[in-house]
Amino acid sequence: MPVEQSFSSSRFIRFFAELGIDDIPLVGGKNASLGEMYQSLVPQGVPIPNGFAITSAAYRAILDENDLLNTLHEILDPLDSDSTQDLQRRGAQARELLYNAKLPDALYQEMVDAYETLVAEYDHTISLAVRSSATAEDLPTASFAGQQDTYLNISGLSAYIDACKHCFASLFTDRAIHYRIDQGFGHFEVALSIGVQLMVRSDMASSGVMFSIDTETGFKDVVLITGAYGLGENVVQGAVDPDEFYVHKPTFNKGFRSVIKRHLGAKKIKMIYATDSNRRQPVKNVPTTQAERKSYCISDQEALSLAEYAIKIERYYSEKAGQARPMDMEWAKDGVSGNLFVVQARPETVSSQRKGSILERYELTEQPPEPIVTGRSVGSKVASGRARVISSVEFLHEFQEGEILISDITTPDWEPVMKKAAALITNRGGRTCHAAIIARELGIPAVVGTGKGTELIQNGQLLTVSCAEGDEGRVYAGEVAYQINQTDLCDLESPTTEMMMNLGNPELAFQLNSIPNAGIGLARMEFIINNSIQVHPQALLNPERVSSEKERVTIAQLTQGFVNGEQYFVQKLSEGIGTIAAGFHPKPVVMRLSDFKSNEYSALIGGSDFELEEENPMLGFRGASRYNDADYKASFALECQAIKRVRDVMGLDNVIIMIPFCRRVEEAKRVIENLAENGLVRGVNGLQVYMMVEIPNNVLLIDEFAQYFDGFSIGTNDLTQLVLGVDRDSAKVAFDYDERDPGVKKMVQMAIEGAHRHGKHISICGQAPSDYPEFAEFLVELGIDAMSLNPDSVLKTLPVVLNAEKRKQADKLSLDLPVDNFGISG
């Protein structure tokens, strides 16, 4: 007989096949979601282990059978919620009362029947996961995540019954009591259901958490997958620094199955089952091997499978809700079968709930010192305060409001004090750990996975916690000045002139996307090479030619886990480019090929063995001359491979190539040929190639250069130096460097007019319009197609451009008016 039929008349049990999202009052959000998924998504190919729910009616039957309600009121009504000690004492009394309560006979029998039915469904001895599911849990506005208890690897009938009793009692954990008070839920308005599910043997493989949204920025076009070896509790609790994978949803849905970005976590421990199967929660943590730490816990293909499940789950719930519904999901890989499973799904409750039209950006306003520690940033805010290092829960009462909480990890028991913190810092954990989830919910910055935060930070030390500088969160000694920039986007007009941005750091792409923009007018490849790759490309291709033994060892360490240095370079570079392209897709992203000078290339690891010393690197071996050089040909091919991977494998065909410092027309012709030889054929698959206009010859021969390029971008920094003959880094003559000089402006005018003669798009990516409003007005008068500005200048330059366009239009209208016989317009 099918499971759903055999329990359709049960008072206290519902199998997943009988449940839907409308059953939250009966089985809680977690179980209702599992039932909804089991019914609707298993047929779509989303693998979900079977199980059943013990309903909230069971919890209420226990209260009635044992007459507990009055006693619970006596315990909880006088609670002083600001007293940690009072909370701990009363919570323990309530839990003991529930755990020792007798199960009604009818409930007990149905629990036994359901257990035996689930065991009979499988042809081997199974373990169970027993999870609480409160009736106010996993709501779009309040997650209640981790407030009640979970029990894993439960084997045997008696252990299952005992785990369920503990689950019922966990409705009154200290953290759950305090959370209900904070969220405005009455203690007796919420009931508890229990989910009993086949336990996936992820102790022998891996598990983790995934989101159908970027948790830090609210960017909705990616799936974020985190994972580690062993059971998933370490990822949820933040006990490990997990691996991370990003998948871009729009291109994935078009058939481009590729991870665009990954982070290798330390994963120093893994949670496995203990040998004593009679224990209530028989698990333990053991160290991972060096090989495990240096390898990803799942393959790219498995990450893509999980992304597919996440997209299907999000799509289903969004269609059902009639609006976008980003999801928070848990996954597990079975070590016996090798299969992946989704074991939980709930609405994401922080990033997806951000409302309003105010864009808020935190920015440091002074040069900070070297950070004390760094880790993964949570959020994008900055906060200062005194440090409070807490080694265990027994010292939580010492915490004072406004302090910065520093701990090894946090657990739900810590939440009463976490809400008083200015910021959080943990030794362990990734961006989906408990500390990260609560920090987002509270709207405070957190730096997780610092390694030695509790050792290197002193109690009472004044700190500044910065999450405004990308993926890396930084903790500085002292109070570093910062400002909060707020912009009301509600009535913001869009000018005719495209407002684009300059960007080097891929880690900021998802965050900066929220600034009104027409795409990226200048993405700096050298930033990715310098910060992510760190090694000279020729040193990666020819490590045996690196003279320094120390540098050879460093190169070997960086490239460990890759087939060779070439794969390392291409993967790292393509991930950086791909992250920027995904962050602004489908808007154009103009990626300038590497524009290091020889002295800058020398500073890379192994670079000094491959670079000549030049008297004037600014005018030396750089830009297009490198790409056409026989000795540099193989290194240039690596850049081409990375861009080809981004466009053809990741599907991010919004990437436009830009050639810097192209001195002569013949040089332009050769570089276009070199691109084609490396599989980047101009015009194929929509590929466009732009050229930087930064040499006077580019302007003087703009008509000839236009035969080889689809567009241009004026680089006023170098153009000004070369027009005026000024080295802007020389203190003696730097005062003569000025983009507003009539000669420079004449060159800019000639470039714009020349590009437009040939119907070519032309923008400007130099510093001038960011620094000088009058220069931006000048560009509008000339009819430039786009301005690419530093991100912090876009919003302040926007009204300047709008006003300039309105004046230009008004002047045009006045010239177009008819003139009467007296010479008066009318």
Helices and strands as residue ranges (DSSP letters): H 3-6, E 13-15, G 16-18, G 21-23, H 24-40, G 42-44, E 51-54, H 56-66, H 69-76, H 84-99, H 105-121, E 128-134, E 150-154, H 157-169, G 170-172, H 174-183, E 192-198, G 202-204, E 206-211, E 222-229, H 233-237, E 243-248, H 249-252, E 259-263, E 269-273, E 283-287, H 290-293, H 300-321, E 327-333, E 340-347, G 351-353, E 358-364, E 373-378, E 382-389, G 393-398, E 404-407, G 412-414, H 415-418, E 423-426, H 434-442, E 446-448, H 453-456, E 462-466, E 472-477, E 482-488, E 498-503, G 506-508, H 509-512, E 520-524, H 525-528, I 529-533, H 537-541, G 543-545, H 549-558, H 565-584, E 589-592, H 598-602, G 607-609, G 617-619, H 624-627, H 633-644, I 645-649, E 655-659, H 665-677, G 684-686, E 689-693, H 696-700, H 702-705, E 711-714, H 716-724, G 734-736, H 742-757, E 761-764, H 768-771, H 773-782, E 786-789, H 791-816
